[in-house]
Structures are given as C-alpha cells and as structure tokens.
Amino acid sequence: MASRRTTEVSFKCTECGWTTMKWAGRCGECQQWGTVVEFGVQAGIAKPKVTALAPSAERAAKPITQIDTTESPRRTSGVSEFDRVLGGGIVPGAAILLSGEPGVGKSTLLLEVAAQSARAGRRVLYASGEESPAQVRLRAERTGALHDELYLASETDLATILGHIDEVSPELVIIDSIQTVSSALSEGAAGHPSQVREVAATLVRVAKERGLPIIIVGHVTKDGQVAGPRLLEHLVDVVCQFEGDRQTSLRFIRALKNRFGPTDDVGCFEMSGAGIVEVTDPSSLFLSRGLPEPGTCVAIALEGRRALPVEVQALTVAATGPAPRRIVHGVDAARVAMVLAVLERRAGIRTSGFDVYVSTVGGVRFTEPAADLAIAIAVAGSVLNTSIPSDLAAIGELSLAGEIRPVTQVAQRRAEGKRLGYDTLIDDRLKTLRDALAELRSRYRATQPQAPQF
C-alpha cells in the first residue's frame, strides 16, 4: 500500500519557531512584528529523512589543540580607538555589526577606517546603499579619506555586491547599511526581517569562507535596539554600538558582543569639521578650566576599563514654590534624590528648602553609583557656599544609612586620580558621609583662610 502524504498549511515565526494555524501580524511568543510566515507541513505515514554525509578532509573534525591560528592574525584598522574596542584589531573572517542612532557618525567613522586600511596597502570595498558614490566622495574630500585602494559602490542588491567582491578582491568590506540591501532569494522589501536575515546569513558565510572581514552598519529602533530580527546579532561575531549626544561632539564606541576579545572597553572620538578625531586621553574633556567654585567636585568614572575624571557641578537656590525643583543632566535623577535625602538626614545639611540643579561637564553621562559621594560633596559645597580644593576627588557609593560603600575597580580609579594630580582622594576608607565632610573641614582648616565649613 502506497504511503499517503498530505500538506497542512500552517504559519511559523521565523524568529522563535512559534506555530499557529492562522496568520498573525505579531508573534504570540516573542512579540516580534512581521515574522509570521506561511509554510507547509507534510502529514502522513512517510516522513522525509536527513541523509548523513561524510565530511571532506578540510572539514574533518580535529582536536582543538591541533587547530592552526597562525593564518588569522589580527589586522589593525588604522584607528586605534576602534582597535581597542575590537580587542586589538580586526580578525580575518570576522563579521562586525556597528549600530547607532541616525546622525551619530557611523558612516564617518567607517569611512575613516576604510581610508586608514587603504593607506596601509589593503584594498577596501565600501558598498553604500544610502548614498551615491559622489556623495561619499564629497565627504571623503572633507575628511581627507581619498585613496586609490578605496573602492566605492552604490548598490542595494546582494547579488551585485557579491559580484563587486569577486571583481575587486578586497581585504575589507563595509556594507552601509544592511537594512537597505535586499536579496532576490527572499520575499519582502529591503529591511524586512526575512530580508535582513537572508542578507546577514549570506554575508557571514562569505566572510567565513574567504577569511574576509566584513563590517555591517545596522539601524536602530526608537528604543535603541538594532532594527531587524534578533538573529542578526547572533549571526555576527562582534556587535558594536556607536553612541553620543548629537548636541555635543563627543562620541563613544563600545562592544556589546565580542567573540575575539573583551566587552568592557570603550573608545572615545570627537566630531569635528574635518571628520572624526580619536581622543586617546579624554581626561580633560569633562573638567572645567576655571578656578574652584562652590558646588563642584571631581569624581573618577569608569567607562569600560578606562578611568576618567568627571566634574560634577551643583547649584542650589532658595525654592520659591511649594515643591522644590530637582533638575539633573548627565546623572541619575533617582540617585540624586536619594543623595539629597541622605545629606539632610545623616549629615545635617538641609536641602529640602532649595531648588537643586546637578550636571556633569562635557555632556558625559555618569550614572554609576560611584558618583554618589561627589554629588553629595558638590551639593554640600553649594549649600554652604564653600569651594572644594582643586586637588581633591571623591569616589564612593552612599547607602541610606549614610555609609560610604566601595565601588568596582577602586585601585584603578585611585591610580588614575594620582596620575592626574588629585592628591586627596575621598573614598570608602572614610566610613560615613559625615566623616568625609569632617575630613574636608579638618584637612584644609590650617592651609586656607576660609576652610570648608561642612
């Protein structure tokens, strides 16, 4: 008797595999939009079987101790801050995803990476789906990124891009961006989850087969997540995020995922009229250049593995309304409210009758708990109209009991503070906030005519 086969029409989410008998615009499991597609399931006695294949000699499994890594040394990108985040350079065959908000400078950064690689004698293919070659050329002229080994192509078809790779034979490929590239093998318009998945899978396969590093630009949603299916971040080897306030010139790049290095480092850049500039020592970017004023205190922040001095400024004025205002910029508003309560209850410094404004210098965001003590000292100095000496820095987390708690990597913070000339460091070696304020009062009473009266 012949086996009978029937085909049942069902729908399946391409992200998580959730199935349903009716089409839905949104997956009921992973809540992704536009990922539920139709597929057929064979039902009956006979089921298709997968036949085992013998691997070739090149693909045969080997003991991990016999794997040769001499063929994949890291290559510098020519931009040291970018290499720092990647773990020392670009690994051949790596697929790197760079995401960031519109206008933050992703294309400018990658054009600089392409130009530096071309100057080092490595041919680069820059495929842009958002700009014409003439537009990219104009930006390259402005930033000084012109080189004969840098090839430009304005293309949105995946097959044509692969043809450019075969023709140019580059050593580095940049795709700007994956949401503008489409494949004829997948349905939907460019940017659709199925298209992003197909294009990403093909590019990653080409990178691995040819040992060709590929940098892919990815758009982000309004929530700051990489646009497209979550599978995109799983396919690539490195996920980098380029961030910064468009109202300031400072930019940070950090790795959210890195199969070849750490994810706890950060690169610093500054946008200028001539393009993007590396900031190898950003210690002076977040400090004011005037004389010490009441309401200022320097803290040692930690961005990745890099310790940075950040000046916290506070201003207090008598409140004119029934509810005092609390305005913050660059720091966590909830932590500022807690610090103000600890100051009043545990240190006896009244803040409830003042409008309090707290900000950081340079537009940097300093939201880690290590900022608590510096915020408290700055607010206390503003309330009492007393300036803090310029060679003093503070790091420490405050508890609701008024205790100064230790923070992560305090030894590195202390060493960076000493290197920058902060001889006096107030930290968890003083047990409470009241002790820290008393230490300030006693330390400078003999040397300053108007000693801090905390």
C-alpha positions as CSV (number, residue, x, y, z in Angstrom):
1,M,0.0,0.0,0.0
2,A,1.5,3.4,-1.0
3,S,2.1,5.8,1.7
4,R,-0.2,8.8,1.7
5,R,1.1,12.3,2.1
6,T,-0.9,15.4,2.7
7,T,0.2,19.0,3.2
8,E,-1.2,21.0,6.1
9,V,-0.9,24.8,5.8
10,S,0.4,26.4,8.9
11,F,2.2,29.6,10.0
12,K,5.5,29.8,11.7
13,C,7.5,32.6,13.3
14,T,10.9,32.9,11.7
15,E,12.4,34.3,14.9
16,C,11.5,31.8,17.6
17,G,9.7,28.9,15.8
18,W,6.2,29.6,17.2
19,T,3.5,28.0,15.1
20,T,-0.2,28.8,14.6
21,M,-2.9,27.7,12.2
22,K,-3.9,31.3,11.5
23,W,-1.8,34.1,10.3
24,A,-0.9,36.9,12.8
25,G,0.9,40.1,12.3
26,R,2.7,39.7,15.6
27,C,4.3,36.6,17.0
28,G,2.5,35.4,20.1
29,E,5.7,34.1,21.7
30,C,8.5,36.6,21.0
31,Q,6.2,39.6,20.2
32,Q,8.1,40.4,17.0
33,W,6.2,42.1,14.2
34,G,6.2,40.7,10.6
35,T,8.0,37.4,11.4
36,V,5.0,35.0,11.0
37,V,5.1,33.4,7.5
38,E,3.3,30.6,5.8
39,F,4.8,27.2,5.4
40,G,3.6,23.6,4.6
41,V,3.9,20.6,6.9
42,Q,3.8,17.2,5.4
43,A,1.5,14.9,7.3
44,G,1.0,11.1,6.9
45,I,2.9,7.9,7.3
46,A,6.0,8.8,5.4
47,K,8.3,11.5,6.7
48,P,11.4,13.0,4.9
49,K,14.7,11.8,6.3
50,V,18.1,13.5,6.5
51,T,20.9,11.5,5.0
52,A,24.3,11.7,6.7
53,L,27.2,12.9,4.6
54,A,30.9,12.2,5.1
55,P,32.8,15.4,5.6
56,S,35.7,16.3,3.4
57,A,39.3,16.3,4.6
58,E,39.3,20.0,5.0
59,R,36.2,20.0,7.1
60,A,37.0,16.9,9.2
61,A,36.8,17.4,13.0
62,K,40.2,17.8,14.7
63,P,41.4,18.1,18.3
64,I,41.2,21.7,19.4
65,T,44.9,21.6,20.2
66,Q,45.7,20.9,16.5
67,I,43.8,23.9,15.2
68,D,46.2,26.4,13.5
69,T,45.6,30.0,14.3
70,T,48.6,31.5,12.5
71,E,46.5,32.2,9.4
72,S,44.2,34.6,11.3
73,P,46.3,37.3,13.0
74,R,44.6,40.5,13.9
75,R,45.0,43.4,11.5
76,T,44.9,46.9,12.7
77,S,42.1,49.1,11.3
78,G,44.3,52.2,11.5
79,V,42.0,53.7,14.1
80,S,43.5,52.8,17.5
81,E,40.3,53.6,19.5
82,F,38.3,51.2,17.2
83,D,41.0,48.5,17.6
84,R,40.9,49.0,21.4
85,V,37.2,48.1,21.4
86,L,37.7,45.1,19.0
87,G,40.3,43.6,21.3
88,G,43.4,44.6,19.3
89,G,42.3,44.7,15.7
90,I,40.2,43.1,13.1
91,V,40.3,39.3,12.8
92,P,40.2,37.9,9.3
93,G,36.8,36.4,8.5
94,A,35.0,38.4,11.3
95,A,31.6,39.8,10.8
96,I,31.2,43.1,12.7
97,L,27.9,44.9,13.2
98,L,28.1,48.6,14.0
99,S,24.8,50.2,15.2
100,G,23.9,53.7,16.3
101,E,21.3,56.4,16.1
102,P,20.9,58.4,12.9
103,G,23.4,61.2,12.5
104,V,25.7,60.0,15.3
105,G,28.6,59.4,12.8
106,K,28.6,55.7,11.8
107,S,29.4,56.4,8.2
108,T,32.0,58.9,9.0
109,L,33.8,56.5,11.4
110,L,33.8,53.7,8.9
111,L,34.9,55.9,6.1
112,E,37.9,56.8,8.2
113,V,38.5,53.1,9.0
114,A,38.3,52.4,5.2
115,A,40.8,55.2,4.4
116,Q,43.3,54.1,7.0
117,S,43.2,50.5,5.9
118,A,43.7,51.6,2.3
119,R,46.7,53.7,3.3
120,A,48.1,50.6,4.9
121,G,48.0,48.8,1.5
122,R,44.8,46.8,2.0
123,R,42.1,47.1,-0.7
124,V,38.7,48.1,0.7
125,L,35.3,47.9,-0.8
126,Y,32.8,50.4,0.6
127,A,29.2,49.5,-0.5
128,S,26.7,52.2,0.3
129,G,23.0,51.7,-0.1
130,E,22.1,55.1,1.3
131,E,24.4,57.5,-0.6
132,S,25.7,57.8,-4.1
133,P,29.4,57.5,-4.9
134,A,29.5,61.2,-5.5
135,Q,28.1,62.0,-2.0
136,V,30.6,59.6,-0.4
137,R,33.4,61.2,-2.4
138,L,32.4,64.7,-1.2
139,R,32.5,63.5,2.5
140,A,35.9,61.8,1.8
141,E,37.3,65.0,0.4
142,R,36.2,66.9,3.5
143,T,37.7,64.3,5.9
144,G,40.8,63.5,3.9
145,A,39.8,59.9,3.2
146,L,40.7,59.7,-0.5
147,H,42.9,56.8,-1.6
148,D,43.2,54.7,-4.8
149,E,42.8,51.4,-2.8
150,L,39.4,52.5,-1.5
151,Y,36.6,51.4,-3.9
152,L,33.1,52.8,-3.7
153,A,29.9,51.2,-4.9
154,S,26.3,52.4,-4.5
155,E,24.3,49.2,-4.5
156,T,21.3,47.7,-2.8
157,D,21.2,44.2,-4.5
158,L,23.0,41.5,-2.6
159,A,24.0,39.5,-5.7
160,T,25.6,42.6,-7.3
161,I,27.5,43.3,-4.1
162,L,28.9,39.8,-4.2
163,G,29.9,40.4,-7.8
164,H,31.8,43.5,-6.7
165,I,33.6,41.4,-4.1
166,D,34.6,38.9,-6.8
167,E,35.8,41.7,-9.1
168,V,37.6,43.9,-6.6
169,S,39.0,41.2,-4.4
170,P,39.1,43.4,-1.3
171,E,40.7,42.7,2.1
172,L,37.9,44.6,3.9
173,V,34.3,45.1,3.0
174,I,32.0,47.7,4.5
175,I,28.2,47.5,4.0
176,D,26.3,50.7,4.8
177,S,23.7,49.6,5.7
178,I,22.1,46.1,5.9
179,Q,18.6,47.5,6.1
180,T,19.0,48.9,2.5
181,V,20.3,45.6,0.9
182,S,17.8,43.0,-0.4
183,S,18.2,39.5,-1.9
184,A,16.2,38.0,-4.7
185,L,16.1,34.7,-2.8
186,S,13.8,36.2,-0.1
187,E,10.5,37.9,-0.2
188,G,9.7,41.3,1.1
189,A,11.2,44.7,0.7
190,A,14.7,45.7,1.9
191,G,14.7,46.0,5.7
192,H,12.1,43.3,6.2
193,P,13.1,40.7,8.9
194,S,13.3,38.0,6.3
195,Q,15.5,40.1,4.0
196,V,17.8,41.2,6.9
197,R,18.2,37.5,7.9
198,E,19.0,36.3,4.4
199,V,21.4,39.1,3.7
200,A,23.2,38.7,7.0
201,A,23.5,34.9,6.7
202,T,25.0,35.3,3.2
203,L,27.5,37.9,4.2
204,V,28.6,35.9,7.2
205,R,29.0,32.8,5.1
206,V,31.2,34.8,2.6
207,A,33.3,36.2,5.4
208,K,34.0,32.8,6.9
209,E,34.6,31.0,3.5
210,R,37.1,33.7,2.3
211,G,38.6,34.9,5.5
212,L,37.3,38.3,4.6
213,P,36.4,40.7,7.4
214,I,33.0,42.5,6.8
215,I,31.7,45.5,8.7
216,I,28.0,45.9,8.6
217,V,26.1,49.1,9.6
218,G,22.8,48.5,11.3
219,H,20.0,50.9,12.0
220,V,18.4,51.1,15.5
221,T,14.8,51.5,16.6
222,K,13.5,54.3,18.8
223,D,14.3,52.1,21.8
224,G,17.9,51.9,20.9
225,Q,17.8,48.3,19.8
226,V,19.3,47.0,16.5
227,A,16.5,47.1,13.9
228,G,15.6,43.7,12.4
229,P,15.4,40.2,13.7
230,R,17.3,39.4,16.9
231,L,19.0,36.6,14.9
232,L,21.2,39.3,13.3
233,E,23.1,39.9,16.5
234,H,23.5,36.1,16.9
235,L,24.9,35.6,13.4
236,V,27.7,38.2,13.6
237,D,30.9,37.9,15.7
238,V,31.1,41.4,17.1
239,V,28.3,43.9,17.9
240,C,29.5,47.5,18.5
241,Q,27.4,50.4,19.5
242,F,28.3,53.9,18.5
243,E,26.7,56.5,20.8
244,G,26.8,60.1,21.7
245,D,24.7,63.2,22.1
246,R,24.2,64.9,18.8
247,Q,24.3,68.3,20.6
248,T,27.9,67.6,21.7
249,S,30.9,66.5,19.7
250,L,31.9,63.6,22.0
251,R,31.3,60.0,20.7
252,F,31.8,56.6,22.4
253,I,32.0,53.2,20.8
254,R,31.7,50.1,22.9
255,A,31.3,46.3,22.2
256,L,28.1,44.6,23.3
257,K,29.3,41.3,22.0
258,N,32.8,40.2,21.0
259,R,33.9,36.6,20.2
260,F,37.5,37.7,19.9
261,G,38.0,40.0,22.9
262,P,36.6,41.7,25.9
263,T,33.4,43.7,26.0
264,D,34.4,46.0,28.9
265,D,36.4,48.6,26.9
266,V,35.3,51.9,25.3
267,G,36.7,54.1,22.5
268,C,36.5,57.9,22.5
269,F,36.1,60.1,19.5
270,E,35.3,63.7,18.8
271,M,33.4,65.0,15.8
272,S,35.0,68.0,14.1
273,G,34.6,69.9,10.8
274,A,37.3,67.7,9.3
275,G,35.7,64.4,10.3
276,I,36.1,62.2,13.3
277,V,39.1,62.5,15.6
278,E,40.4,60.0,18.1
279,V,40.6,61.1,21.7
280,T,43.3,58.9,23.2
281,D,43.4,60.8,26.5
282,P,39.9,62.2,27.3
283,S,40.8,63.2,30.9
284,S,40.4,66.9,30.2
285,L,37.1,66.8,28.3
286,F,34.9,66.5,31.4
287,L,36.6,69.1,33.6
288,S,36.1,72.9,33.8
289,R,39.1,75.1,33.3
290,G,38.3,77.8,35.8
291,L,39.2,78.3,39.4
292,P,37.4,76.1,42.0
293,E,33.9,77.3,42.6
294,P,31.3,76.4,45.3
295,G,29.3,73.4,44.2
296,T,31.9,71.5,42.2
297,C,33.6,68.2,42.9
298,V,35.6,65.7,40.7
299,A,34.8,62.0,40.6
300,I,36.7,59.2,38.8
301,A,34.3,57.5,36.5
302,L,34.9,54.1,34.8
303,E,34.0,53.7,31.1
304,G,34.7,50.1,30.3
305,R,38.3,49.6,31.6
306,R,39.2,53.3,31.2
307,A,39.1,55.6,34.3
308,L,38.0,59.2,33.5
309,P,37.8,62.2,35.8
310,V,34.3,63.8,35.6
311,E,33.4,67.1,37.2
312,V,30.0,67.2,38.9
313,Q,28.5,70.6,39.4
314,A,25.7,71.5,41.7
315,L,23.7,74.7,42.1
316,T,21.2,75.4,44.9
317,V,18.9,78.4,45.2
318,A,16.1,79.1,47.6
319,A,12.9,77.5,46.5
320,T,10.1,79.9,45.6
321,G,7.3,77.3,45.2
322,P,5.7,74.7,47.4
323,A,7.7,71.9,45.7
324,P,11.4,72.4,45.3
325,R,12.7,71.6,41.8
326,R,15.2,68.8,41.1
327,I,16.8,69.3,37.7
328,V,19.6,66.9,36.6
329,H,21.7,66.4,33.5
330,G,24.2,63.6,33.0
331,V,23.4,61.9,36.3
332,D,20.7,59.6,37.5
333,A,17.7,61.6,38.9
334,A,16.7,58.9,41.3
335,R,20.2,58.7,42.8
336,V,20.4,62.5,43.2
337,A,17.1,62.4,45.1
338,M,18.5,59.7,47.4
339,V,21.7,61.6,47.9
340,L,19.8,64.8,48.9
341,A,17.8,62.8,51.5
342,V,21.0,61.2,52.9
343,L,22.6,64.7,53.1
344,E,19.7,66.1,55.1
345,R,19.1,63.2,57.4
346,R,22.6,61.8,58.0
347,A,24.8,64.8,57.6
348,G,22.6,67.6,58.8
349,I,22.7,69.7,55.7
350,R,19.3,71.0,54.8
351,T,18.4,70.7,51.1
352,S,14.6,70.5,51.3
353,G,14.2,74.3,51.0
354,F,16.3,74.6,47.9
355,D,15.9,74.1,44.2
356,V,18.8,71.8,43.3
357,Y,20.4,71.6,39.9
358,V,23.1,68.9,39.2
359,S,25.0,68.4,36.0
360,T,28.2,67.0,34.6
361,V,30.8,68.9,32.5
362,G,31.1,68.0,28.8
363,G,27.8,66.3,28.4
364,V,29.0,62.9,29.6
365,R,26.5,60.5,31.3
366,F,27.7,59.5,34.8
367,T,25.0,57.2,36.2
368,E,27.1,54.6,38.2
369,P,26.8,54.6,42.0
370,A,30.4,55.9,42.3
371,A,29.1,59.4,41.6
372,D,27.1,59.5,44.9
373,L,29.8,60.9,47.1
374,A,30.9,63.6,44.5
375,I,27.3,64.7,44.1
376,A,26.9,64.9,47.9
377,I,30.1,67.0,48.3
378,A,29.1,69.3,45.4
379,V,25.6,69.9,46.8
380,A,27.0,70.5,50.3
381,G,29.5,73.0,48.9
382,S,26.8,74.8,47.1
383,V,24.5,75.0,50.1
384,L,27.3,76.3,52.3
385,N,28.9,78.4,49.6
386,T,32.3,76.7,50.0
387,S,34.6,75.7,47.2
388,I,36.4,72.3,47.1
389,P,40.2,72.4,46.6
390,S,41.3,71.6,43.0
391,D,43.4,68.6,44.0
392,L,40.6,66.7,45.6
393,A,38.5,63.9,44.0
394,A,35.8,61.7,45.5
395,I,34.5,58.2,44.6
396,G,32.1,56.2,46.6
397,E,28.5,54.9,46.8
398,L,26.3,56.2,49.5
399,S,23.9,53.9,51.4
400,L,20.7,55.2,53.0
401,A,22.4,54.9,56.4
402,G,25.0,57.4,55.3
403,E,27.8,54.9,54.8
404,I,30.3,55.2,52.0
405,R,30.4,51.9,50.2
406,P,33.3,50.7,48.0
407,V,32.9,50.7,44.2
408,T,34.3,48.5,41.5
409,Q,38.0,48.7,40.4
410,V,38.8,51.3,43.1
411,A,42.5,50.7,42.7
412,Q,42.4,51.7,39.1
413,R,40.4,54.8,39.9
414,R,42.9,55.8,42.6
415,A,45.9,55.4,40.3
416,E,44.2,57.5,37.6
417,G,43.4,60.2,40.1
418,K,47.0,60.3,41.3
419,R,48.3,60.4,37.7
420,L,46.1,63.5,37.0
421,G,47.2,65.3,40.2
422,Y,44.4,64.6,42.6
423,D,46.5,64.1,45.7
424,T,43.5,63.9,48.0
425,L,41.0,61.1,47.3
426,I,37.9,60.8,49.5
427,D,36.5,57.2,49.2
428,D,35.3,54.3,51.4
429,R,38.4,54.5,53.7
430,L,36.2,57.1,55.5
431,K,33.3,55.1,56.7
432,T,30.4,57.7,56.6
433,L,29.4,60.8,54.7
434,R,29.6,62.8,57.9
435,D,33.2,61.6,58.4
436,A,34.1,62.6,54.8
437,L,32.7,66.1,55.4
438,A,34.6,66.4,58.7
439,E,37.8,65.3,56.9
440,L,37.4,68.1,54.4
441,R,36.9,70.6,57.2
442,S,39.9,69.5,59.2
443,R,42.3,68.9,56.3
444,Y,42.1,72.4,54.8
445,R,41.5,74.4,58.0
446,A,45.2,75.2,58.5
447,T,46.1,75.9,54.9
448,Q,43.1,78.0,53.7
449,P,41.9,81.2,55.3
450,Q,38.3,80.2,54.6
451,A,38.3,76.5,55.3
452,P,35.4,74.3,54.3
453,Q,32.7,74.5,57.0
454,F,30.9,71.3,56.2
